[in-house]
Amino acid sequence: MKNKGKINLVLDFVMFLAMLGLFFIKGESHETLAYSLGGLLILHIVLHWQQIKVMYRQLLPETSHRVVGGAVMAVLIAAILTMPMYLPAARERNHGKHGPPPGNYEHFDRD
């Protein structure tokens, strides 16, 4: 197995363990693990960039289609990355960890 293949195998295994850990770990460690997984994902994309480019060109052979596809992907990625800025946190929605507090049903009042 080539050196790059070994690196990819180890990287994939570590990413798998990080994703598995996200199911079982809570609190600040969960957030740290999520950021680590994001970093590993970026590294994964960098290591596979040539393959991604070849597959993208095969999927969209016409240049105009590739430009439109790239623009759509850029908008989707920007929307996902900025989502925390325009979505309220759970505590701001009064839902906390297990739903609304008892007796606080103001948003259900129908006059």
C-alpha positions as CSV (number, residue, x, y, z in Angstrom):
1,M,0.0,0.0,0.0
2,K,1.4,3.4,-0.9
3,N,2.1,6.1,1.7
4,K,-0.9,8.2,0.6
5,G,-3.2,5.2,0.8
6,K,-2.0,4.5,4.4
7,I,-2.7,8.2,5.3
8,N,-6.2,8.0,3.8
9,L,-6.9,4.8,5.6
10,V,-5.8,6.2,9.0
11,L,-7.7,9.5,8.3
12,D,-10.9,7.6,7.5
13,F,-10.6,5.5,10.6
14,V,-10.0,8.5,12.8
15,M,-13.0,10.3,11.2
16,F,-15.1,7.2,11.8
17,L,-14.1,7.1,15.5
18,A,-14.9,10.9,15.8
19,M,-18.3,10.4,14.3
20,L,-19.0,7.5,16.6
21,G,-17.9,9.5,19.6
22,L,-20.3,12.3,18.7
23,F,-23.2,9.9,19.6
24,F,-21.9,9.1,23.1
25,I,-20.0,12.2,24.3
26,K,-21.9,15.3,25.4
27,G,-21.0,18.8,26.7
28,E,-17.9,20.7,25.8
29,S,-16.1,17.6,24.7
30,H,-18.9,17.0,22.1
31,E,-18.3,20.4,20.7
32,T,-14.5,20.0,20.6
33,L,-15.0,16.6,18.9
34,A,-17.3,18.2,16.3
35,Y,-14.7,20.9,15.5
36,S,-12.0,18.2,15.3
37,L,-14.2,16.2,12.9
38,G,-14.7,19.4,10.8
39,G,-10.9,19.9,10.6
40,L,-10.4,16.2,9.6
41,L,-13.1,16.6,6.9
42,I,-11.3,19.6,5.5
43,L,-8.0,17.6,5.5
44,H,-9.9,14.7,3.8
45,I,-11.1,17.0,1.0
46,V,-7.6,18.5,0.5
47,L,-6.1,15.0,0.2
48,H,-8.8,14.0,-2.3
49,W,-9.0,17.2,-4.2
50,Q,-7.6,15.9,-7.5
51,Q,-10.1,13.0,-7.5
52,I,-12.9,15.4,-6.6
53,K,-12.0,17.7,-9.6
54,V,-11.9,14.7,-12.0
55,M,-15.3,13.4,-10.8
56,Y,-16.8,16.9,-11.0
57,R,-15.7,17.3,-14.6
58,Q,-17.1,13.9,-15.5
59,L,-20.4,14.7,-13.8
60,L,-20.7,18.1,-15.5
61,P,-18.7,18.0,-18.8
62,E,-19.9,21.4,-20.0
63,T,-18.1,24.5,-18.6
64,S,-21.3,26.5,-18.2
65,H,-22.9,23.6,-16.1
66,R,-19.7,23.5,-13.9
67,V,-19.9,27.2,-13.2
68,V,-23.6,27.0,-12.3
69,G,-23.0,23.9,-10.1
70,G,-20.1,25.6,-8.4
71,A,-22.2,28.7,-7.7
72,V,-25.0,26.6,-6.2
73,M,-22.5,24.7,-4.0
74,A,-20.9,28.0,-2.9
75,V,-24.3,29.4,-1.9
76,L,-25.2,26.2,0.0
77,I,-21.9,26.1,1.8
78,A,-22.2,29.7,2.8
79,A,-25.8,29.1,4.1
80,I,-24.7,26.2,6.2
81,L,-21.7,28.0,7.6
82,T,-23.7,31.1,8.5
83,M,-26.7,29.2,9.9
84,P,-25.7,29.7,13.6
85,M,-25.9,33.5,13.0
86,Y,-29.6,33.5,12.0
87,L,-31.1,30.5,13.9
88,P,-32.0,31.1,17.5
89,A,-30.3,29.0,20.1
90,A,-32.5,26.5,22.0
91,R,-32.4,28.6,25.2
92,E,-33.7,31.6,23.2
93,R,-36.7,29.5,22.0
94,N,-37.5,28.6,25.6
95,H,-37.1,24.9,24.8
96,G,-33.9,24.2,26.8
97,K,-32.9,20.6,26.9
98,H,-36.2,18.8,27.3
99,G,-38.8,21.1,25.8
100,P,-40.6,24.2,27.2
101,P,-40.8,24.6,31.0
102,P,-44.0,23.4,32.7
103,G,-46.9,25.8,32.4
104,N,-45.2,28.0,29.8
105,Y,-47.5,27.6,26.9
106,E,-47.8,31.2,25.8
107,H,-47.1,30.4,22.2
108,F,-50.1,28.0,22.2
109,D,-52.7,30.5,23.3
110,R,-55.4,30.9,20.7
111,D,-57.7,33.9,21.5
